[in-house]
Amino acid sequence: MSHAFEFLTPDFILGVIDDCGYRTDGHLMPLNSYENRVYQVGIEDAEPIIAKFYRPDRWCDEAIQEEHDYCADLAFAELPVVPPIKHSLGLTLHKKKGFRIALFERKGGRAPELDKEEHLRKLGRFLGRIHVAGGGRTFLHRPSISNLDYARESISIVRTAFIPDDLQLAYDSLITDVDTVLGNRLEESSSSKEIKIHGDCHLGNILWRDDAPHFVDFDDARMGPSVQDLWMLLSGDIAEQNIQLDWILEEYTEFRDFDYREISLIEPLRTLRLIGYAGWMAKRWTDPAFPLAFPWFNSQAYWEKHILELREQLSALQEPEFRS
């Protein structure tokens, strides 16, 4: 079965960028992206640009525009993000040859060092400002990150087509318990305020440059609790994570109040991400790039490890508090 991204040959990509009003110089380099396809494209007598080809049928045009508008709002507030380039009509979304494309300035950088107090404090400071700047209009076309429907869709796909027969009983029993406890934990926190968030704020989406973080790839921006953009910055044992969270929040709260009850959402959000990641891989398995890049997925060893991680998360969900 063919896949839409198979049409993205070098000649096709360069032709599309030329059609967007640029004069490409023939240089093309794919970047590390699988949900979408992202390329560095050489431009005659100018700096290269970054071209992002959106995965067909994932987001509607309105949802993509919400991502672009969010980035534009943050850039207007002088926050370190890379917004899409506007084309001649003042728009940011190109539609060419059946694809939707956004173009960006090329920005370099390295990953932040999350074992450094200084880096975590600066991340807290900038995330506080980002959450203030994004606190106005809500997303209308992007689901909440704490919505259980996506997790249940992921569970259904994994259960029906991927779990090995000899693990099916263990998975079914475990995931039923996880779903129940997770639902209860999210219900207990249903009063938490949801704001516009990055949604996928991990090391791979933060570039450290000029002694400051720069945030990229807002493709997973959603409505959600502010703590979603914080917990993936934590590492180590529970005591170390508590110290790191204190550093982040000391700076964050210089710009925005933080509801400390949201800390109880860290394990539910971690569980949603664990389930969602397996479901995402399963849903994308017909994309030829995925078996090549992730050959370990859908192996017996992978699903045994996934079940073990779910058991650990069920235990974490049943603990009364993230903080020790």
Secondary structure, 3 states (H helix, E strand, C coil): CCCHHHHCCHHHHHHHHHHCCCCEEEEEEECCCCCCEEEEEEECCEEEEEEEECCCCCCCHHHHHHHHHHHHHHHHCCCCECCCCCCCCCCCCEEECCEEEEEEECCCCECCCCCCHHHHHHHHHHHHHHHHHCCCCCCCCCCECCCHHHHHHHHHHHHHHCCCHHHHHHHHHHHHHHHHHHHHHHHHCCCCCCEEECCCCCHHHEEEECCEEEECCCCCCEEECCCHHHHCCCCCCHHHHHHHHHHHHHHHCCCCCCCHHHHHHHHHHHHHHHHHHHHHHHHCCCCCHHHHHCCCCCCHHHHHHHHHHHHHHHHHHCCCCCCC
